[in-house]
């Protein structure tokens, strides 16, 4: 998922800018338009879309991070998919 030109909306989130990328995914700075707060959205890497094993690892990472409570670890508020899986849309963590 690459916002093209203007900021892109993903559900209640307005994607603002790309923060970074790694082997597993891409992280964007976004605004939660419902709660008016800045959030980070992590999407499964484009190369891994359609890879069921990568999707399951991504969800496992979200579950593990959500179970932690530490000031130096981000809080997981949501995990899900945008669009139908057969459309090649990546899971996301916010």
C-alpha positions as a Markdown table, in Angstrom:
| # | Residue | x | y | z |
|---|---|---|---|---|
| 1 | Unk | 0.0 | 0.0 | 0.0 |
| 2 | Unk | 1.6 | 3.2 | -1.1 |
| 3 | Unk | -0.4 | 6.4 | -0.7 |
| 4 | Unk | -0.1 | 8.2 | -4.1 |
| 5 | Unk | 0.1 | 11.9 | -3.9 |
| 6 | Unk | -2.6 | 13.0 | -1.6 |
| 7 | Unk | -3.1 | 11.3 | 1.7 |
| 8 | Unk | -5.1 | 8.0 | 1.6 |
| 9 | Unk | -7.8 | 6.9 | 4.0 |
| 10 | Unk | -7.9 | 3.4 | 5.5 |
| 11 | Unk | -11.1 | 3.1 | 7.5 |
| 12 | Unk | -11.0 | 5.9 | 10.1 |
| 13 | Unk | -7.3 | 6.5 | 9.5 |
| 14 | Unk | -5.9 | 9.3 | 7.3 |
| 15 | Unk | -2.5 | 8.1 | 6.1 |
| 16 | Unk | 0.0 | 11.0 | 6.3 |
| 17 | Unk | 3.5 | 9.7 | 5.5 |
| 18 | Unk | 5.6 | 6.6 | 5.3 |
| 19 | Unk | 7.8 | 6.1 | 8.3 |
| 20 | Unk | 9.8 | 3.1 | 7.4 |
| 21 | Unk | 9.9 | -0.4 | 6.0 |
| 22 | Unk | 11.4 | -3.8 | 6.8 |
| 23 | Unk | 11.2 | -7.4 | 5.6 |
| 24 | Unk | 7.8 | -7.9 | 7.2 |
| 25 | Unk | 6.0 | -4.7 | 6.6 |
| 26 | Unk | 5.7 | -1.0 | 6.0 |
| 27 | Unk | 4.8 | 1.5 | 8.7 |
| 28 | Unk | 3.0 | 4.8 | 8.1 |
| 29 | Unk | 2.2 | 7.8 | 10.3 |
| 30 | Unk | -1.6 | 8.3 | 10.2 |
| 31 | Unk | -4.3 | 10.2 | 12.0 |
| 32 | Unk | -7.2 | 8.5 | 13.7 |
| 33 | Unk | -10.0 | 10.8 | 12.5 |
| 34 | Unk | -12.5 | 9.5 | 15.0 |
| 35 | Unk | -10.4 | 9.9 | 18.1 |
| 36 | Unk | -8.2 | 12.7 | 16.7 |
| 37 | Unk | -4.9 | 11.2 | 17.6 |
| 38 | Unk | -1.7 | 10.3 | 15.8 |
| 39 | Unk | -1.2 | 6.6 | 15.2 |
| 40 | Unk | 1.2 | 4.3 | 13.3 |
| 41 | Unk | -0.2 | 1.8 | 10.8 |
| 42 | Unk | 1.8 | -1.2 | 9.9 |
| 43 | Unk | 0.9 | -3.1 | 6.7 |
| 44 | Unk | 2.2 | -6.5 | 5.6 |
| 45 | Unk | 4.9 | -6.1 | 2.9 |
| 46 | Unk | 3.6 | -6.1 | -0.7 |
| 47 | Unk | 5.8 | -9.0 | -1.5 |
| 48 | Unk | 4.1 | -11.1 | 1.3 |
| 49 | Unk | 0.5 | -10.4 | 0.2 |
| 50 | Unk | -1.0 | -13.8 | -0.6 |
| 51 | Unk | 1.5 | -15.6 | 1.5 |
| 52 | Unk | -0.6 | -17.3 | 4.2 |
| 53 | Unk | 2.4 | -18.1 | 6.4 |
| 54 | Unk | 3.5 | -14.4 | 6.3 |
| 55 | Unk | -0.1 | -13.3 | 7.2 |
| 56 | Unk | -0.2 | -15.6 | 10.2 |
| 57 | Unk | 3.2 | -14.4 | 11.4 |
| 58 | Unk | 2.0 | -10.8 | 11.0 |
| 59 | Unk | -1.1 | -11.5 | 13.1 |
| 60 | Unk | 1.0 | -13.4 | 15.7 |
| 61 | Unk | 3.3 | -10.4 | 16.0 |
| 62 | Unk | 0.2 | -8.2 | 16.7 |
| 63 | Unk | -1.1 | -10.6 | 19.3 |
| 64 | Unk | 2.2 | -10.8 | 21.1 |
| 65 | Unk | 2.7 | -7.0 | 21.1 |
| 66 | Unk | -0.9 | -6.5 | 22.2 |
| 67 | Unk | -0.2 | -8.7 | 25.3 |
| 68 | Unk | 2.6 | -6.4 | 26.4 |
| 69 | Unk | 2.4 | -3.3 | 28.6 |
| 70 | Unk | 5.5 | -1.2 | 28.7 |
| 71 | Unk | 6.2 | 2.5 | 28.0 |
| 72 | Unk | 8.7 | 1.7 | 25.3 |
| 73 | Unk | 6.4 | -0.7 | 23.4 |
| 74 | Unk | 3.6 | 0.7 | 21.3 |
| 75 | Unk | 0.0 | -0.2 | 22.2 |
| 76 | Unk | -1.9 | -2.2 | 19.6 |
| 77 | Unk | -5.4 | -0.9 | 19.2 |
| 78 | Unk | -6.6 | -2.9 | 16.2 |
| 79 | Unk | -5.6 | -5.6 | 13.7 |
| 80 | Unk | -7.5 | -6.5 | 10.5 |
| 81 | Unk | -7.6 | -6.6 | 6.8 |
| 82 | Unk | -8.6 | -4.0 | 4.3 |
| 83 | Unk | -10.8 | -5.4 | 1.6 |
| 84 | Unk | -11.3 | -9.0 | 0.7 |
| 85 | Unk | -8.3 | -11.3 | 1.0 |
| 86 | Unk | -8.6 | -12.5 | -2.6 |
| 87 | Unk | -8.2 | -8.9 | -3.8 |
| 88 | Unk | -4.6 | -8.8 | -2.6 |
| 89 | Unk | -5.1 | -6.4 | 0.2 |
| 90 | Unk | -2.7 | -6.5 | 3.1 |
| 91 | Unk | -3.5 | -7.1 | 6.8 |
| 92 | Unk | -2.8 | -4.0 | 9.0 |
| 93 | Unk | -2.0 | -3.3 | 12.6 |
| 94 | Unk | -2.9 | 0.0 | 14.1 |
